[in-house]
Amino acid sequence: MKLLVVEDDLLLQRGLEKALIQEGYAVDIAGNLESARQFLSNNDGFYSAILLDLGLPDGNGLTLLKWLRESQQSLPVLIITARDALNDRIVGLDSGADDYLVKPFELAELYARLRAIIRRHCGQADNYLEIADFILNLTNKTITHLGNSLELTVREYAVLSRLLLKYQQVVPRELLLQDLYSWQDSFGSNTLEVYIHRLRQKIGKDRIQTVRGLGYQLVDAV
């Protein structure tokens, strides 16, 4: 899963990026509204949620939130801000935010709130998403298949969880690559194929179908 963090404080940027990557998320950082709009325009459908600060150098983060909602984008948004007045929280939620977290906050609470807005967006009531013969655990970043816990690397989890959340839908190759790129490693041209191959060995070679020219699709067992 990939997150967009919209935050202008450089120290907090680095801290959030490190913490979220360690938690298993891929992360893009935007330091202002314009940069955030560019990320969203160039990566439509790539993000699982946005962490949005309100006090940004080029305006109020609420303008980005309103732009998202007016364009009918239902992407989950968690406001993270130092504005703790009741009216600020009311305005933020009424503007379309899914949750509101006041700085400073504990990382454990941030993770929990992220899991909550992501699972609600997926139409799930708890952190265990049952998808066909898989169980995706958003809390501890594990996946169970046919009752057996899969031994997955962070990157394998990133690819398989994305395929699960788009079950039986074609997931563009570019979207899966976006989930991998934020670990800032150097990738070869066949990096994604390597992870797909490893996952096929773990869940069955016929479960992940290649859709030529488009991407990959997780399907029912034959």
C-alpha positions as CSV (number, residue, x, y, z in Angstrom):
1,M,0.0,0.0,0.0
2,K,1.2,3.5,-0.9
3,L,0.6,6.7,1.1
4,L,1.0,10.3,0.2
5,V,2.2,12.5,3.1
6,V,1.5,16.2,2.6
7,E,3.7,17.9,5.2
8,D,6.1,20.9,5.0
9,D,8.1,20.3,8.2
10,L,11.3,18.6,7.0
11,L,12.1,16.9,10.3
12,L,8.6,15.5,10.5
13,Q,8.7,14.5,6.9
14,R,11.8,12.3,7.4
15,G,10.4,10.9,10.6
16,L,7.1,9.9,9.1
17,E,8.7,8.5,6.0
18,K,11.0,6.3,8.0
19,A,8.3,5.1,10.4
20,L,5.7,4.4,7.7
21,I,8.2,2.5,5.5
22,Q,9.2,0.4,8.6
23,E,5.5,-0.3,9.0
24,G,5.3,-1.7,5.5
25,Y,3.9,1.2,3.5
26,A,5.4,2.8,0.4
27,V,5.5,6.6,0.8
28,D,5.6,9.8,-1.4
29,I,6.3,13.1,0.3
30,A,4.8,16.5,-0.8
31,G,5.9,19.6,0.9
32,N,3.1,21.9,-0.4
33,L,-0.2,21.9,-2.1
34,E,1.1,22.2,-5.6
35,S,3.4,19.2,-5.2
36,A,0.6,17.2,-3.7
37,R,-1.7,18.0,-6.7
38,Q,1.0,16.9,-9.1
39,F,1.5,13.6,-7.2
40,L,-2.3,13.0,-7.3
41,S,-2.7,13.9,-10.9
42,N,0.3,11.8,-12.0
43,N,-0.6,8.8,-9.8
44,D,-4.4,8.5,-10.1
45,G,-5.5,5.5,-8.1
46,F,-2.0,4.6,-6.8
47,Y,-2.5,5.7,-3.2
48,S,-4.3,3.9,-0.3
49,A,-4.6,7.1,1.8
50,I,-3.3,10.6,2.3
51,L,-1.8,12.1,5.5
52,L,-2.6,15.8,5.2
53,D,-1.2,18.8,7.1
54,L,-3.3,21.9,7.1
55,G,-0.7,24.7,7.5
56,L,1.2,24.5,4.2
57,P,3.5,27.1,2.6
58,D,1.1,27.8,-0.3
59,G,-2.2,27.5,1.5
60,N,-4.6,25.6,3.7
61,G,-4.6,21.8,3.3
62,L,-8.4,22.0,3.3
63,T,-8.3,23.4,-0.2
64,L,-6.6,20.1,-1.4
65,L,-9.2,18.1,0.5
66,K,-12.1,20.0,-1.1
67,W,-10.5,19.6,-4.5
68,L,-10.4,15.9,-4.0
69,R,-14.0,15.6,-2.9
70,E,-15.3,17.9,-5.6
71,S,-13.6,15.7,-8.2
72,Q,-15.4,12.7,-6.7
73,Q,-12.2,11.1,-5.4
74,S,-13.0,9.0,-2.3
75,L,-9.4,8.4,-1.3
76,P,-9.1,8.2,2.5
77,V,-7.7,11.3,4.1
78,L,-6.3,11.6,7.6
79,I,-5.6,15.2,8.7
80,I,-2.5,15.6,10.8
81,T,-2.3,19.0,12.3
82,A,-1.4,21.1,15.4
83,R,-4.8,22.8,15.2
84,D,-6.7,21.3,18.1
85,A,-9.7,23.6,18.5
86,L,-13.1,21.9,18.3
87,N,-14.2,24.1,15.4
88,D,-11.0,23.1,13.4
89,R,-11.8,19.5,13.9
90,I,-15.5,20.0,12.9
91,V,-14.5,21.9,9.7
92,G,-11.9,19.3,8.8
93,L,-14.3,16.4,9.1
94,D,-17.2,18.3,7.4
95,S,-14.8,19.2,4.5
96,G,-14.5,15.5,3.8
97,A,-11.7,14.2,6.0
98,D,-12.0,10.6,7.2
99,D,-10.3,11.3,10.5
100,Y,-8.4,14.0,12.3
101,L,-5.3,13.6,14.4
102,V,-3.7,16.4,16.5
103,K,0.1,16.8,16.7
104,P,2.0,15.6,18.5
105,F,0.8,12.0,18.3
106,E,2.0,8.6,19.0
107,L,3.0,6.5,16.0
108,A,0.9,3.6,17.3
109,E,-2.2,5.7,17.1
110,L,-1.3,7.0,13.7
111,Y,-1.0,3.4,12.4
112,A,-4.3,2.4,14.0
113,R,-6.1,5.4,12.4
114,L,-4.6,4.6,9.0
115,R,-5.7,1.0,9.2
116,A,-9.2,2.2,10.2
117,I,-9.7,4.5,7.3
118,I,-8.2,2.1,4.8
119,R,-10.4,-0.8,5.9
120,R,-13.5,1.4,5.9
121,H,-12.6,2.5,2.4
122,C,-12.4,-1.2,1.4
123,G,-15.8,-1.9,3.1
124,Q,-14.4,-3.9,5.9
125,A,-15.4,-3.7,9.6
126,D,-12.1,-5.0,11.1
127,N,-8.4,-5.4,10.3
128,Y,-8.8,-8.9,8.9
129,L,-9.9,-8.7,5.3
130,E,-11.1,-12.1,4.1
131,I,-10.7,-12.2,0.3
132,A,-11.4,-15.5,-1.4
133,D,-9.0,-18.1,0.3
134,F,-6.8,-15.4,1.7
135,I,-6.8,-13.4,4.9
136,L,-5.1,-10.0,4.8
137,N,-4.2,-8.7,8.3
138,L,-3.7,-5.0,8.1
139,T,-2.5,-4.8,11.7
140,N,0.6,-7.0,11.5
141,K,1.0,-7.0,7.7
142,T,0.6,-10.7,7.2
143,I,-1.3,-12.8,4.7
144,T,-2.8,-16.2,5.3
145,H,-3.5,-18.5,2.4
146,L,-5.7,-21.6,2.9
147,G,-5.1,-21.4,6.6
148,N,-1.3,-21.2,6.3
149,S,0.6,-18.0,7.1
150,L,2.7,-17.0,4.1
151,E,6.4,-16.1,4.7
152,L,6.7,-12.8,2.8
153,T,9.3,-10.1,2.5
154,V,8.1,-6.5,2.8
155,R,8.1,-6.1,-0.9
156,E,6.3,-9.4,-1.6
157,Y,3.7,-8.3,0.9
158,A,3.4,-4.9,-0.9
159,V,2.7,-6.6,-4.2
160,L,0.4,-9.3,-2.9
161,S,-1.7,-7.0,-0.7
162,R,-2.2,-4.6,-3.6
163,L,-3.4,-7.6,-5.8
164,L,-5.7,-8.7,-3.0
165,L,-7.3,-5.3,-2.5
166,K,-8.0,-5.3,-6.3
167,Y,-9.0,-9.0,-6.4
168,Q,-10.1,-10.2,-9.8
169,Q,-9.2,-6.7,-11.3
170,V,-6.3,-6.0,-13.5
171,V,-3.7,-4.1,-11.5
172,P,-1.5,-1.9,-13.8
173,R,2.2,-2.7,-13.8
174,E,2.9,0.9,-13.1
175,L,0.8,0.8,-9.9
176,L,2.7,-2.2,-8.6
177,L,6.0,-0.6,-9.4
178,Q,4.9,2.5,-7.5
179,D,4.4,0.3,-4.4
180,L,8.0,-0.9,-4.7
181,Y,9.8,2.3,-5.7
182,S,9.5,4.2,-2.4
183,W,12.2,1.9,-0.8
184,Q,14.7,4.0,-2.9
185,D,16.5,0.9,-4.1
186,S,17.9,0.6,-7.6
187,F,15.6,-1.6,-9.7
188,G,16.3,-3.6,-12.8
189,S,13.8,-3.8,-15.6
190,N,12.6,-7.2,-14.4
191,T,12.3,-6.4,-10.7
192,L,8.5,-6.7,-10.6
193,E,8.6,-10.0,-12.5
194,V,11.0,-11.4,-9.9
195,Y,8.5,-10.7,-7.1
196,I,5.6,-12.0,-9.1
197,H,7.5,-15.2,-9.8
198,R,8.3,-15.6,-6.0
199,L,4.6,-15.1,-5.1
200,R,3.5,-17.6,-7.7
201,Q,5.7,-20.2,-6.1
202,K,4.0,-19.5,-2.7
203,I,0.4,-19.3,-3.7
204,G,0.3,-21.2,-7.0
205,K,1.5,-20.2,-10.5
206,D,-2.1,-19.9,-11.9
207,R,-3.4,-17.5,-9.2
208,I,-1.6,-14.5,-10.6
209,Q,-2.4,-14.0,-14.3
210,T,-0.3,-11.8,-16.6
211,V,-2.5,-9.5,-18.7
212,R,-0.2,-8.5,-21.5
213,G,0.3,-4.8,-22.0
214,L,-1.6,-4.0,-18.9
215,G,-0.4,-5.7,-15.7
216,Y,-1.4,-8.6,-13.4
217,Q,-4.6,-10.0,-12.0
218,L,-5.2,-12.2,-8.9
219,V,-7.9,-14.8,-9.8
220,D,-9.8,-17.7,-8.3
221,A,-8.1,-21.1,-8.0
222,V,-8.8,-23.3,-11.0
